[in-house]
Amino acid sequence: MKLITAFLRLVRWPNLVFIVLTQVLFYYCIAFPVFKSYHSFPYLSQLNFWLIVIASVLIAGAGYIINDYFDLNIDSVNKPGKLVIEKVIKRRWAIMWHLILSNVGLLVSFYVDLSLHWFLRIGIIGIINCVCVFALWVYSTTYKRRLLIGNILISALTSWTILILYIAQFPSWLKISVDARMNYDFAMTKLFKLAVLYASFAFIISLIREVIKDMEDMEGDAKYGCKTMPIVWGIPATKVFTAVWIIVLIGALSILQFYVLQFGWWLSVLYCFLLIIVPLIWILQKLYEAQVPKDYHRLSTAVKLVMFTGILSMLFFKIYS
């Protein structure tokens, strides 16, 4: 039982649940209502959807394992009480689990490609997920220790969990009648806008959190030669960088609410204001006051909660559809 608990901690099971929740909400609360509104139906079947979810979870879990594998020394300084590798799970088993989860995730991805019959574009999900596996490896070995590039990479991979579901909706046009293509095109255009909207939110909020985590982990990172933003630029400049992105996000969300009001989605606007915008304003204030790792850890947790409430807003597309 201790080994199972340690393994779940190693793969960050709450984060994996978050990935599942994000993809489930996007598929059932956004994709389905969008296609229904145009009297069409998602090309991505429920079976293939769940296979994509499984692949995403396996690849993400493998990424967390390889991250801890290469961060053993740094984590021994930043969070000694949370170490799993070497304390419970040996390094050789950690790398083995990374390889197993990554390869199974990729096999599932290519199987989905085959079942979608993409002909000339066959393998696109599998190929991009291969890039994700490689990117997670390079991030853990190199980019995590470099200025900004690691933060951007992780934020982009977070966005991919949403964008993959949009890309998977592209059908083989040989399987769709000419009469049905126009409605499908309209649905895909609308789905693209919503996918970009939520992927952009995921990217920005993830970037904010990654930089805050760098400020929290500054001691261990500095000890082992990392060149993260707070080490290279200093804490004041890093706070300004983070604050700018928080303000951009608050501004974008506020403008979006004026657009949403045209449809009479008052409950959605109230939800966004109270559970997304107000917490972001609180985070902005507390960021200015933060001084010690404990403060940054509290902010990181708060940002994660905002990410959660932001993703839950997908429910309103189901409610108002």
Disulfide bonds with the S-S distance in Angstrom:
none
